[in-house]
């Protein structure tokens, strides 16, 4: 059965700390891996990763994919209280030939940044 | 990024009534939209994949007669919760895939609507 696992489930840090969130997957027809940030409402898109070893960066956030290890990490440097949220990892499962696809979500990592 | 709207944002209804939720992609066409359900402090659970012009594909355990999905156009999908009961109370989120390519690879970045909080009394 396809699955996406995130760790840790929750994390409490102080402002200024650096955090690394992990996502591992077992998906038959992997196409891409996406990271989202969810605060009080719906998730907002952060990154999409398709190739191993290429870091995607946006401000203090960065992410990289390792297809050999079937995993990805999301790094947040110099954390701020505004980074407090649930970070979701999703893997696109795209069936070969049929064109149909769907996303399998991990359980999320709940990050709390203390002032 | 692409914009997906969802309406209503919040609905409270009596048990036994039906509720329709709309999901629209505002600045792109989406042949595929997804409907998720999220319980408090839990991750998103995929309910069904909505395909424009064809029947929706439901995930195992989701009752298709209870959660009716219609994808009438390339920018609109609707989810109707029929004969709602208190256990259907939840946060329902739709998403639409904005197509793109990376070289020859077809990709789709998924963008979420703001969600609908349904409370069934």
gemmi code that builds the backbone of each chain (N, CA, C; Angstrom):
import gemmi

chains = {
    "A": [
        ("UNK", (0.841, -1.197, 0.000), (0.000, 0.000, 0.000), (0.878, 1.249, 0.000)),
        ("UNK", (0.531, 2.185, -0.866), (1.289, 3.435, -0.942), (1.161, 4.220, 0.367)),
        ("UNK", (2.254, 4.805, 0.789), (2.178, 5.607, 2.007), (3.258, 6.675, 2.043)),
        ("UNK", (2.977, 7.704, 2.810), (3.903, 8.818, 3.021), (3.990, 9.038, 4.526)),
        ("UNK", (5.196, 9.057, 5.027), (5.405, 9.173, 6.472), (6.252, 10.397, 6.773)),
        ("UNK", (5.798, 11.179, 7.712), (6.542, 12.376, 8.086), (7.030, 12.267, 9.525)),
        ("UNK", (8.196, 12.849, 9.750), (8.718, 12.876, 11.117), (9.499, 14.173, 11.339)),
        ("UNK", (9.542, 14.672, 12.569), (8.744, 14.181, 13.689), (7.274, 14.581, 13.518)),
        ("UNK", (6.425, 14.046, 14.360), (5.007, 14.429, 14.301), (4.817, 15.839, 14.825)),
        ("UNK", (5.603, 16.189, 15.827), (5.523, 17.558, 16.340), (6.889, 17.984, 16.848)),
        ("UNK", (7.055, 19.280, 16.912), (8.365, 19.849, 17.220), (8.162, 21.225, 17.842)),
        ("UNK", (8.862, 21.474, 18.934), (8.815, 22.793, 19.561), (10.239, 23.334, 19.620)),
        ("UNK", (10.436, 24.519, 19.057), (11.773, 25.120, 19.032), (11.658, 26.586, 19.458)),
        ("UNK", (12.797, 27.216, 19.623), (12.828, 28.639, 19.939), (13.204, 29.428, 18.690)),
        ("UNK", (12.772, 30.654, 18.678), (13.093, 31.531, 17.546), (14.590, 31.521, 17.296)),
        ("UNK", (14.946, 31.476, 16.035), (16.356, 31.470, 15.677), (16.929, 30.089, 15.432)),
        ("UNK", (16.233, 29.076, 15.930), (16.701, 27.702, 15.719), (16.515, 27.315, 14.256)),
        ("UNK", (17.257, 26.265, 13.875), (17.088, 25.659, 12.546), (16.400, 24.315, 12.723)),
        ("UNK", (15.430, 24.036, 11.882), (14.719, 22.757, 11.974), (14.800, 22.009, 10.649)),
        ("UNK", (14.758, 20.697, 10.769), (14.728, 19.820, 9.584), (13.552, 18.875, 9.725)),
        ("UNK", (12.676, 18.936, 8.750), (11.508, 18.065, 8.742), (11.718, 16.981, 7.691)),
        ("UNK", (11.276, 15.778, 8.011), (11.525, 14.641, 7.139), (10.241, 14.076, 6.528)),
        ("UNK", (10.391, 13.601, 5.312), (9.282, 12.953, 4.621), (9.832, 11.746, 3.874)),
        ("UNK", (9.282, 10.579, 4.139), (9.689, 9.391, 3.386), (8.456, 8.783, 2.733)),
        ("UNK", (8.652, 8.105, 1.641), (7.498, 7.624, 0.895), (7.734, 6.243, 0.286)),
        ("UNK", (6.629, 5.556, 0.108), (6.607, 4.319, -0.672), (5.415, 4.454, -1.596)),
        ("UNK", (5.665, 4.896, -2.802), (4.607, 5.148, -3.768), (4.995, 4.498, -5.077)),
        ("UNK", (4.103, 3.715, -5.610), (4.409, 2.910, -6.783), (4.808, 3.743, -7.994)),
        ("UNK", (4.007, 4.739, -8.298), (4.248, 5.546, -9.502), (4.563, 6.983, -9.114)),
        ("UNK", (5.721, 7.150, -8.519), (6.126, 8.487, -8.042), (6.317, 9.424, -9.225)),
        ("UNK", (5.765, 10.655, -9.084), (6.022, 11.663, -10.107), (6.665, 12.893, -9.496)),
        ("UNK", (6.153, 13.318, -8.341), (6.714, 14.505, -7.703), (6.387, 14.487, -6.220)),
        ("UNK", (7.106, 15.294, -5.477), (6.851, 15.439, -4.045), (6.632, 16.914, -3.769)),
        ("UNK", (5.625, 17.205, -2.987), (5.269, 18.595, -2.720), (5.256, 18.849, -1.215)),
        ("UNK", (5.655, 20.034, -0.859), (5.588, 20.480, 0.532), (4.572, 21.617, 0.638)),
        ("UNK", (3.782, 21.567, 1.710), (2.782, 22.594, 1.975), (2.891, 23.057, 3.424)),
        ("UNK", (2.464, 24.292, 3.642), (2.369, 24.841, 4.995), (0.890, 25.077, 5.278)),
        ("UNK", (0.429, 24.573, 6.400), (-0.975, 24.791, 6.749), (-1.061, 25.480, 8.091)),
        ("UNK", (-1.662, 26.644, 8.077), (-1.925, 27.356, 9.320), (-3.388, 27.105, 9.682)),
        ("UNK", (-4.199, 28.122, 9.719), (-5.558, 27.855, 10.191), (-6.501, 27.360, 9.104)),
        ("UNK", (-6.159, 27.612, 7.887), (-7.070, 27.199, 6.822), (-6.413, 26.165, 5.921)),
        ("UNK", (-6.612, 26.316, 4.622), (-6.129, 25.305, 3.689), (-4.619, 25.428, 3.491)),
        ("UNK", (-3.982, 24.365, 3.068), (-2.531, 24.388, 2.863), (-2.107, 25.355, 1.761)),
        ("UNK", (-0.960, 25.953, 1.962), (-0.363, 26.800, 0.921), (0.889, 26.114, 0.394)),
        ("UNK", (1.066, 26.239, -0.897), (2.147, 25.542, -1.589), (3.502, 26.142, -1.245)),
        ("UNK", (4.468, 25.271, -1.000), (5.848, 25.707, -0.749), (6.764, 25.295, -1.894)),
        ("UNK", (6.911, 23.989, -2.093), (7.847, 23.497, -3.103), (7.285, 22.274, -3.808)),
        ("UNK", (7.745, 22.086, -5.045), (7.547, 20.836, -5.742), (8.907, 20.325, -6.174)),
        ("UNK", (9.165, 19.061, -5.894), (10.454, 18.449, -6.189), (10.239, 17.258, -7.099)),
        ("UNK", (11.069, 17.174, -8.133), (10.961, 16.038, -9.033), (12.288, 15.327, -9.222)),
        ("UNK", (13.377, 16.035, -9.060), (14.699, 15.453, -9.317), (15.515, 15.383, -8.044)),
        ("UNK", (16.291, 14.333, -7.923), (17.149, 14.165, -6.753), (18.263, 15.193, -6.742)),
        ("UNK", (18.602, 15.634, -5.535), (19.803, 16.425, -5.351), (19.725, 17.883, -5.722)),
        ("UNK", (18.600, 18.317, -6.253), (18.478, 19.738, -6.627), (17.712, 20.460, -5.536)),
        ("UNK", (18.396, 21.383, -4.869), (17.761, 22.078, -3.762), (16.853, 23.187, -4.276)),
        ("UNK", (15.661, 23.229, -3.691), (14.764, 24.346, -3.967), (14.812, 25.257, -2.748)),
        ("UNK", (14.849, 26.562, -3.011), (15.029, 27.496, -1.902), (14.058, 28.654, -2.040)),
        ("UNK", (13.511, 29.069, -0.892), (12.663, 30.248, -0.872), (12.858, 30.921, 0.476)),
        ("UNK", (13.643, 31.972, 0.478), (13.935, 32.661, 1.735), (14.660, 31.750, 2.702)),
        ("UNK", (14.071, 31.573, 3.863), (14.700, 30.736, 4.895), (14.340, 29.254, 4.758)),
        ("UNK", (13.495, 28.958, 3.783), (13.071, 27.580, 3.588), (13.807, 26.961, 2.410)),
        ("UNK", (14.161, 25.705, 2.566), (14.777, 24.977, 1.456), (14.370, 23.521, 1.561)),
        ("UNK", (14.425, 22.853, 0.420), (14.023, 21.456, 0.402), (14.803, 20.717, -0.656)),
        ("UNK", (14.975, 19.424, -0.432), (15.709, 18.602, -1.371), (15.127, 17.197, -1.363)),
        ("UNK", (15.238, 16.544, -2.500), (14.670, 15.207, -2.682), (15.790, 14.194, -2.893)),
        ("UNK", (15.637, 13.032, -2.322), (16.585, 11.931, -2.524), (15.792, 10.714, -2.985)),
        ("UNK", (15.801, 10.475, -4.265), (14.981, 9.386, -4.808), (15.538, 8.011, -4.456)),
        ("UNK", (16.829, 7.934, -4.200), (17.394, 6.631, -3.803), (16.898, 6.236, -2.423)),
        ("UNK", (16.858, 7.229, -1.554), (16.392, 6.988, -0.189), (14.885, 7.143, -0.065)),
        ("UNK", (14.219, 7.524, -1.141), (12.761, 7.743, -1.133), (12.377, 8.712, -0.019)),
        ("UNK", (13.044, 9.845, -0.015), (12.778, 10.789, 1.068), (13.071, 12.210, 0.635)),
        ("UNK", (12.592, 13.112, 1.462), (12.840, 14.537, 1.240), (12.958, 15.200, 2.592)),
        ("UNK", (13.701, 16.303, 2.633), (13.751, 17.099, 3.858), (13.359, 18.531, 3.538)),
        ("UNK", (12.771, 19.157, 4.544), (12.439, 20.573, 4.468), (13.195, 21.250, 5.606)),
        ("UNK", (14.032, 22.202, 5.260), (14.810, 22.934, 6.257), (14.247, 24.333, 6.436)),
        ("UNK", (14.198, 24.748, 7.671), (13.832, 26.136, 7.966), (14.925, 26.699, 8.858)),
        ("UNK", (15.600, 27.727, 8.403), (16.666, 28.342, 9.193), (16.132, 29.597, 9.884)),
        ("UNK", (16.795, 29.968, 10.970), (16.427, 31.183, 11.712), (14.916, 31.271, 11.895)),
        ("UNK", (14.353, 30.254, 12.499), (12.892, 30.175, 12.619), (12.303, 31.390, 13.330)),
        ("UNK", (11.063, 31.684, 12.942), (10.311, 32.794, 13.541), (8.977, 32.249, 14.025)),
        ("UNK", (8.324, 32.990, 14.888), (7.034, 32.522, 15.410), (6.022, 32.337, 14.276)),
        ("UNK", (6.171, 33.104, 13.221), (5.271, 32.974, 12.081), (5.459, 31.675, 11.302)),
        ("UNK", (6.497, 30.942, 11.608), (6.703, 29.649, 10.953), (5.883, 28.553, 11.631)),
        ("UNK", (5.286, 28.858, 12.750), (4.464, 27.872, 13.459), (3.306, 27.457, 12.562)),
        ("UNK", (3.220, 26.173, 12.304), (2.200, 25.659, 11.381), (2.346, 24.142, 11.317)),
        ("UNK", (1.454, 23.550, 10.533), (1.628, 22.134, 10.183), (2.255, 22.105, 8.804)),
        ("UNK", (3.298, 21.318, 8.648), (3.958, 21.187, 7.353), (3.601, 19.815, 6.793)),
        ("UNK", (2.997, 19.858, 5.619), (2.517, 18.636, 4.982), (3.375, 18.275, 3.783)),
        ("UNK", (3.620, 17.006, 3.660), (4.345, 16.465, 2.512), (3.344, 15.636, 1.713)),
        ("UNK", (3.350, 15.792, 0.407), (2.454, 15.013, -0.446), (3.223, 14.470, -1.625)),
        ("UNK", (2.893, 13.271, -2.019), (3.538, 12.652, -3.170), (2.517, 12.441, -4.268)),
        ("UNK", (2.884, 12.851, -5.460), (2.013, 12.661, -6.610), (2.209, 11.246, -7.143)),
        ("UNK", (1.116, 10.526, -7.191), (1.111, 9.155, -7.686), (0.411, 9.184, -9.039)),
        ("UNK", (1.175, 9.039, -10.098), (0.602, 9.157, -11.442), (0.715, 7.830, -12.163)),
        ("UNK", (-0.446, 7.242, -12.451), (-0.479, 5.936, -13.111), (0.042, 6.065, -14.536)),
        ("UNK", (0.945, 5.177, -14.896), (1.540, 5.219, -16.227), (0.489, 4.917, -17.287)),
        ("UNK", (0.491, 5.679, -18.351), (-0.399, 5.409, -19.468), (-1.789, 5.986, -19.329)),
        ("UNK", (-2.413, 5.853, -18.167), (-3.801, 6.280, -18.024), (-3.929, 7.784, -17.859)),
        ("UNK", (-2.890, 8.423, -17.381), (-2.959, 9.863, -17.156), (-3.634, 10.243, -15.863)),
        ("UNK", (-4.174, 9.281, -15.141), (-4.825, 9.616, -13.873), (-3.766, 9.769, -12.788)),
        ("UNK", (-4.069, 10.605, -11.833), (-3.111, 10.817, -10.761), (-3.845, 11.247, -9.506)),
        ("UNK", (-3.135, 11.144, -8.393), (-3.675, 11.629, -7.126), (-2.503, 11.929, -6.212)),
        ("UNK", (-2.817, 12.538, -5.073), (-1.787, 12.916, -4.118), (-1.996, 12.154, -2.820)),
        ("UNK", (-0.904, 11.649, -2.313), (-0.954, 10.942, -1.034), (-0.243, 11.809, -0.014)),
        ("UNK", (-0.946, 12.144, 1.042), (-0.411, 13.052, 2.053), (0.164, 12.304, 3.241)),
        ("UNK", (1.205, 12.875, 3.803), (1.714, 12.394, 5.066), (0.870, 12.942, 6.200)),
        ("UNK", (1.199, 12.531, 7.390), (0.432, 12.933, 8.569), (0.708, 14.370, 8.968)),
        ("UNK", (1.802, 14.919, 8.460), (2.146, 16.291, 8.803), (3.073, 16.371, 10.004)),
        ("UNK", (3.813, 17.459, 10.056), (4.640, 17.775, 11.231), (4.144, 19.098, 11.791)),
        ("UNK", (3.764, 19.065, 13.058), (3.281, 20.288, 13.711), (4.458, 21.000, 14.342)),
        ("UNK", (4.783, 22.168, 13.818), (5.917, 22.953, 14.309), (5.414, 24.133, 15.122)),
        ("UNK", (5.992, 24.280, 16.292), (5.672, 25.443, 17.120), (6.977, 26.160, 17.440)),
        ("UNK", (7.028, 27.429, 17.114), (8.221, 28.240, 17.361), (7.906, 29.214, 18.477)),
        ("UNK", (8.663, 29.117, 19.546), (8.449, 29.977, 20.711), (9.306, 31.236, 20.620)),
        ("UNK", (8.722, 32.327, 21.078), (9.455, 33.604, 21.041), (10.575, 33.622, 22.057)),
    ],
    "B": [
        ("UNK", (1.069, 32.254, -7.589), (0.499, 30.929, -7.827), (-0.948, 30.992, -8.261)),
        ("UNK", (-1.467, 29.849, -8.648), (-2.844, 29.777, -9.117), (-3.826, 29.967, -7.964)),
        ("UNK", (-5.023, 30.410, -8.306), (-6.035, 30.689, -7.293), (-7.194, 29.713, -7.436)),
        ("UNK", (-7.541, 29.111, -6.306), (-8.703, 28.224, -6.251), (-9.643, 28.770, -5.193)),
        ("UNK", (-10.886, 28.950, -5.565), (-11.857, 29.451, -4.587), (-12.797, 28.334, -4.180)),
        ("UNK", (-13.382, 28.498, -3.024), (-14.299, 27.500, -2.499), (-15.433, 28.241, -1.804)),
        ("UNK", (-16.638, 27.747, -2.012), (-17.795, 28.430, -1.440), (-18.846, 27.418, -1.032)),
        ("UNK", (-19.461, 27.524, 0.140), (-19.230, 28.569, 1.132), (-18.002, 28.256, 1.990)),
        ("UNK", (-17.562, 29.200, 2.787), (-16.424, 28.955, 3.656), (-16.868, 28.251, 4.934)),
        ("UNK", (-18.131, 28.488, 5.273), (-18.659, 27.886, 6.500), (-20.141, 27.627, 6.310)),
        ("UNK", (-20.599, 26.481, 6.754), (-22.037, 26.191, 6.663), (-22.457, 25.374, 7.872)),
        ("UNK", (-23.608, 25.763, 8.393), (-24.219, 25.025, 9.498), (-25.581, 24.568, 9.010)),
        ("UNK", (-25.869, 23.303, 9.155), (-27.147, 22.810, 8.648), (-27.741, 21.795, 9.620)),
        ("UNK", (-28.992, 21.508, 9.403), (-29.674, 20.521, 10.240), (-29.432, 19.125, 9.684)),
        ("UNK", (-29.480, 18.170, 10.546), (-29.322, 16.778, 10.139), (-30.399, 16.399, 9.125)),
        ("UNK", (-29.987, 15.718, 8.072), (-30.937, 15.285, 7.053), (-30.962, 16.162, 5.818)),
        ("UNK", (-30.395, 17.339, 5.909), (-30.376, 18.228, 4.745), (-29.147, 17.945, 3.886)),
        ("UNK", (-29.191, 18.486, 2.675), (-28.052, 18.327, 1.762), (-27.316, 19.642, 1.638)),
        ("UNK", (-26.033, 19.556, 1.476), (-25.180, 20.745, 1.395), (-24.308, 20.648, 0.155)),
        ("UNK", (-24.280, 21.724, -0.621), (-23.438, 21.745, -1.811), (-22.258, 22.681, -1.601)),
        ("UNK", (-21.076, 22.201, -1.946), (-19.857, 22.998, -1.842), (-19.276, 23.152, -3.242)),
        ("UNK", (-18.922, 24.380, -3.588), (-18.363, 24.642, -4.916), (-16.860, 24.895, -4.839)),
        ("UNK", (-16.174, 24.415, -5.848), (-14.736, 24.631, -5.957), (-14.452, 25.150, -7.359)),
        ("UNK", (-13.796, 26.303, -7.433), (-13.506, 26.905, -8.729), (-12.030, 27.221, -8.889)),
        ("UNK", (-11.501, 26.906, -10.055), (-10.155, 27.370, -10.385), (-10.338, 28.682, -11.128)),
        ("UNK", (-9.753, 29.753, -10.610), (-10.079, 31.090, -11.106), (-9.245, 31.514, -12.302)),
        ("UNK", (-8.027, 31.083, -12.389), (-7.186, 31.595, -13.463), (-6.502, 30.495, -14.250)),
        ("UNK", (-7.045, 29.290, -14.172), (-6.525, 28.219, -15.011), (-7.615, 27.156, -15.144)),
        ("UNK", (-7.444, 26.320, -16.123), (-8.411, 25.243, -16.328), (-7.898, 23.970, -15.673)),
        ("UNK", (-8.781, 23.302, -14.993), (-8.389, 22.108, -14.251), (-9.240, 20.923, -14.693)),
        ("UNK", (-8.624, 20.007, -15.419), (-9.377, 18.818, -15.810), (-9.574, 17.887, -14.627)),
        ("UNK", (-8.734, 18.038, -13.640), (-8.824, 17.199, -12.448), (-8.847, 18.061, -11.201)),
        ("UNK", (-9.792, 17.769, -10.340), (-9.848, 18.423, -9.033), (-9.968, 17.334, -7.977)),
        ("UNK", (-9.557, 17.651, -6.793), (-9.568, 16.666, -5.715), (-10.376, 17.203, -4.535)),
        ("UNK", (-11.038, 16.292, -3.870), (-11.784, 16.652, -2.659), (-11.187, 15.907, -1.482)),
        ("UNK", (-10.887, 16.681, -0.425), (-10.304, 16.129, 0.785), (-11.189, 16.455, 1.966)),
        ("UNK", (-10.974, 15.653, 2.984), (-11.648, 15.893, 4.244), (-10.552, 15.931, 5.306)),
        ("UNK", (-10.700, 16.821, 6.261), (-9.677, 16.916, 7.306), (-10.337, 17.039, 8.660)),
        ("UNK", (-10.011, 16.117, 9.547), (-10.476, 16.179, 10.921), (-9.450, 16.952, 11.741)),
        ("UNK", (-9.879, 17.488, 12.883), (-8.970, 18.298, 13.697), (-7.663, 17.576, 14.003)),
        ("UNK", (-6.576, 18.286, 13.805), (-5.228, 17.796, 14.118), (-4.848, 16.558, 13.316)),
        ("UNK", (-5.512, 16.362, 12.188), (-5.150, 15.246, 11.328), (-4.802, 15.753, 9.941)),
        ("UNK", (-4.191, 14.872, 9.167), (-3.801, 15.259, 7.826), (-4.998, 15.192, 6.881)),
        ("UNK", (-4.754, 15.554, 5.652), (-5.804, 15.525, 4.650), (-6.100, 14.094, 4.231)),
        ("UNK", (-7.364, 13.785, 4.103), (-7.760, 12.475, 3.627), (-8.444, 12.645, 2.267)),
        ("UNK", (-7.882, 12.050, 1.241), (-8.469, 12.154, -0.089), (-9.795, 11.407, -0.120)),
        ("UNK", (-10.836, 12.109, -0.564), (-12.143, 11.471, -0.678), (-12.366, 10.972, -2.101)),
        ("UNK", (-12.076, 11.854, -3.053), (-12.368, 11.485, -4.437), (-11.615, 12.389, -5.392)),
        ("UNK", (-11.430, 11.877, -6.583), (-10.838, 12.627, -7.681), (-11.943, 12.962, -8.659)),
        ("UNK", (-12.063, 14.242, -8.945), (-13.124, 14.733, -9.809), (-12.560, 14.999, -11.199)),
        ("UNK", (-13.110, 14.344, -12.194), (-12.623, 14.481, -13.562), (-13.674, 15.178, -14.422)),
        ("UNK", (-13.263, 16.204, -15.105), (-14.186, 16.956, -15.957), (-14.754, 16.051, -17.042)),
        ("UNK", (-16.066, 16.016, -17.128), (-16.726, 15.263, -18.180), (-16.856, 13.773, -17.935)),
        ("UNK", (-16.440, 13.302, -16.780), (-16.596, 11.874, -16.483), (-16.895, 11.682, -15.003)),
        ("UNK", (-17.128, 10.444, -14.645), (-17.484, 10.167, -13.252), (-16.279, 10.335, -12.332)),
        ("UNK", (-16.580, 10.712, -11.116), (-15.511, 10.866, -10.129), (-14.992, 9.496, -9.693)),
        ("UNK", (-13.759, 9.490, -9.250), (-13.156, 8.273, -8.713), (-13.083, 8.413, -7.209)),
        ("UNK", (-13.765, 7.522, -6.507), (-13.830, 7.620, -5.057), (-12.790, 6.715, -4.401)),
        ("UNK", (-12.274, 7.185, -3.284), (-11.341, 6.364, -2.509), (-12.123, 5.309, -1.730)),
        ("UNK", (-11.412, 4.284, -1.376), (-12.040, 3.192, -0.640), (-12.642, 3.705, 0.664)),
        ("UNK", (-13.865, 3.288, 0.920), (-14.519, 3.678, 2.154), (-15.348, 4.949, 2.054)),
        ("UNK", (-15.279, 5.635, 0.927), (-16.071, 6.853, 0.744), (-17.333, 6.502, -0.034)),
        ("UNK", (-18.481, 6.847, 0.531), (-19.744, 6.493, -0.106), (-20.067, 7.447, -1.244)),
        ("UNK", (-20.089, 6.953, -2.438), (-20.327, 7.827, -3.592), (-21.758, 8.347, -3.647)),
        ("UNK", (-22.688, 7.612, -3.066), (-24.071, 8.087, -3.071), (-24.305, 9.162, -2.018)),
        ("UNK", (-23.413, 9.240, -1.082), (-23.555, 10.240, -0.026), (-22.797, 11.514, -0.404)),
        ("UNK", (-21.668, 11.349, -1.008), (-20.841, 12.488, -1.405), (-20.840, 12.554, -2.933)),
        ("UNK", (-21.783, 13.327, -3.451), (-21.952, 13.422, -4.900), (-21.006, 14.479, -5.466)),
        ("UNK", (-20.291, 14.095, -6.480), (-19.345, 15.013, -7.092), (-19.710, 15.216, -8.550)),
        ("UNK", (-19.706, 16.487, -8.933), (-19.987, 16.845, -10.318), (-18.923, 17.812, -10.797)),
        ("UNK", (-18.315, 17.486, -11.912), (-17.268, 18.355, -12.471), (-17.775, 18.845, -13.816)),
        ("UNK", (-18.618, 19.878, -13.744), (-19.382, 20.294, -14.914), (-18.565, 21.028, -15.959)),
        ("UNK", (-17.513, 21.683, -15.525), (-16.701, 22.438, -16.479), (-15.245, 22.366, -16.058)),
        ("UNK", (-14.382, 22.953, -16.862), (-12.955, 22.913, -16.563), (-12.559, 23.808, -15.395)),
        ("UNK", (-13.504, 24.568, -14.871), (-13.180, 25.451, -13.754), (-14.070, 25.244, -12.536)),
        ("UNK", (-14.975, 24.278, -12.606), (-15.913, 24.112, -11.502), (-16.151, 22.647, -11.168)),
        ("UNK", (-16.004, 22.332, -9.882), (-16.396, 21.031, -9.369), (-17.247, 21.262, -8.130)),
        ("UNK", (-18.263, 20.441, -7.939), (-19.096, 20.580, -6.755), (-19.141, 19.269, -5.989)),
        ("UNK", (-19.211, 19.409, -4.683), (-19.373, 18.269, -3.779), (-20.679, 18.486, -3.029)),
        ("UNK", (-21.588, 17.543, -3.115), (-22.841, 17.622, -2.381), (-22.861, 16.535, -1.327)),
        ("UNK", (-22.977, 16.966, -0.088), (-23.114, 16.023, 1.011), (-24.612, 15.800, 1.193)),
        ("UNK", (-25.071, 14.623, 0.858), (-26.506, 14.358, 0.913), (-26.906, 13.798, 2.275)),
        ("UNK", (-28.096, 14.193, 2.706), (-28.624, 13.723, 3.994), (-27.532, 13.764, 5.074)),
        ("UNK", (-27.051, 14.957, 5.288), (-25.913, 15.135, 6.208), (-26.280, 14.739, 7.636)),
        ("UNK", (-25.306, 14.175, 8.312), (-25.456, 13.801, 9.713), (-24.316, 14.414, 10.513)),
        ("UNK", (-24.444, 14.498, 11.824), (-23.389, 15.127, 12.631), (-21.998, 14.562, 12.382)),
        ("UNK", (-21.904, 13.287, 12.076), (-20.581, 12.689, 11.837), (-19.945, 13.165, 10.535)),
        ("UNK", (-20.740, 13.856, 9.696), (-20.192, 14.430, 8.469), (-19.552, 15.796, 8.726)),
        ("UNK", (-19.734, 16.295, 9.921), (-19.118, 17.582, 10.274), (-17.609, 17.468, 10.137)),
        ("UNK", (-17.050, 18.382, 9.382), (-15.612, 18.297, 9.103), (-15.189, 19.523, 8.306)),
        ("UNK", (-13.907, 19.572, 7.992), (-13.353, 20.603, 7.123), (-13.131, 19.950, 5.760)),
        ("UNK", (-13.818, 20.481, 4.751), (-13.709, 19.917, 3.405), (-12.887, 20.866, 2.551)),
        ("UNK", (-11.883, 20.330, 1.894), (-10.981, 21.151, 1.087), (-10.913, 20.580, -0.324)),
        ("UNK", (-10.975, 21.466, -1.283), (-10.781, 21.017, -2.659), (-9.426, 21.499, -3.146)),
        ("UNK", (-8.954, 20.876, -4.171), (-7.724, 21.352, -4.800), (-7.826, 21.132, -6.297)),
        ("UNK", (-7.055, 21.905, -7.017), (-7.021, 21.778, -8.470), (-5.569, 21.764, -8.906)),
        ("UNK", (-5.302, 20.972, -9.915), (-3.945, 20.869, -10.399), (-3.698, 21.834, -11.532)),
        ("UNK", (-2.693, 22.693, -11.359), (-2.318, 23.579, -12.454), (-1.271, 22.858, -13.285)),
        ("UNK", (-1.595, 22.595, -14.538), (-0.667, 21.801, -15.343), (0.585, 22.568, -15.714)),
        ("UNK", (1.628, 21.812, -15.913), (2.889, 22.388, -16.343), (3.779, 21.269, -16.831)),
        ("UNK", (4.935, 21.631, -17.295), (5.867, 20.608, -17.764), (7.271, 20.923, -17.269)),
        ("UNK", (8.040, 19.884, -17.143), (9.462, 20.016, -16.860), (10.147, 19.172, -17.905)),
        ("UNK", (10.622, 19.818, -18.936), (11.120, 19.055, -20.074), (9.953, 18.352, -20.724)),
        ("UNK", (10.046, 17.043, -20.812), (8.969, 16.284, -21.442), (8.006, 15.724, -20.409)),
        ("UNK", (8.307, 16.009, -19.174), (7.488, 15.410, -18.129), (6.314, 16.310, -17.803)),
        ("UNK", (5.132, 15.738, -17.859), (3.938, 16.494, -17.496), (3.815, 16.505, -15.979)),
        ("UNK", (3.673, 17.672, -15.442), (3.558, 17.817, -13.996), (2.315, 18.613, -13.669)),
        ("UNK", (1.953, 18.546, -12.438), (0.807, 19.331, -12.005), (1.048, 19.789, -10.586)),
        ("UNK", (1.011, 21.073, -10.367), (1.131, 21.616, -9.018), (-0.258, 21.792, -8.463)),
        ("UNK", (-0.478, 21.249, -7.325), (-1.794, 21.266, -6.727), (-1.972, 22.479, -5.832)),
        ("UNK", (-3.046, 23.223, -6.086), (-3.363, 24.381, -5.265), (-4.704, 24.147, -4.581)),
        ("UNK", (-4.758, 24.595, -3.328), (-5.936, 24.325, -2.523), (-6.890, 25.507, -2.462)),
        ("UNK", (-8.157, 25.191, -2.370), (-9.141, 26.202, -2.025), (-9.034, 26.485, -0.533)),
        ("UNK", (-9.724, 27.503, -0.060), (-9.621, 27.890, 1.346), (-10.341, 26.950, 2.310)),
        ("UNK", (-11.138, 26.041, 1.781), (-11.806, 25.072, 2.643), (-13.201, 25.495, 3.050)),
        ("UNK", (-14.014, 24.511, 3.408), (-15.382, 24.737, 3.889), (-15.546, 23.979, 5.195)),
        ("UNK", (-15.919, 24.711, 6.217), (-16.167, 24.044, 7.496), (-17.651, 23.730, 7.597)),
        ("UNK", (-17.959, 22.456, 7.616), (-19.350, 22.013, 7.691), (-19.659, 21.548, 9.099)),
        ("UNK", (-20.726, 22.095, 9.644), (-21.214, 21.664, 10.952), (-22.655, 21.198, 10.784)),
        ("UNK", (-22.893, 19.958, 11.130), (-24.243, 19.399, 11.021), (-24.797, 19.232, 12.432)),
        ("UNK", (-25.921, 19.890, 12.666), (-26.499, 19.854, 14.013), (-27.417, 18.654, 14.223)),
    ],
}
model = gemmi.Model(1)
for chain_id, residues in chains.items():
    chain = gemmi.Chain(chain_id)
    for i, (resn, *xyz) in enumerate(residues, 1):
        res = gemmi.Residue()
        res.name, res.seqid = resn, gemmi.SeqId(i, " ")
        for name, pos in zip(("N", "CA", "C"), xyz):
            atom = gemmi.Atom()
            atom.name, atom.element = name, gemmi.Element(name[0])
            atom.pos, atom.b_iso = gemmi.Position(*pos), 0.0
            res.add_atom(atom)
        chain.add_residue(res)
    model.add_chain(chain)
structure = gemmi.Structure()
structure.add_model(model)
structure.setup_entities()
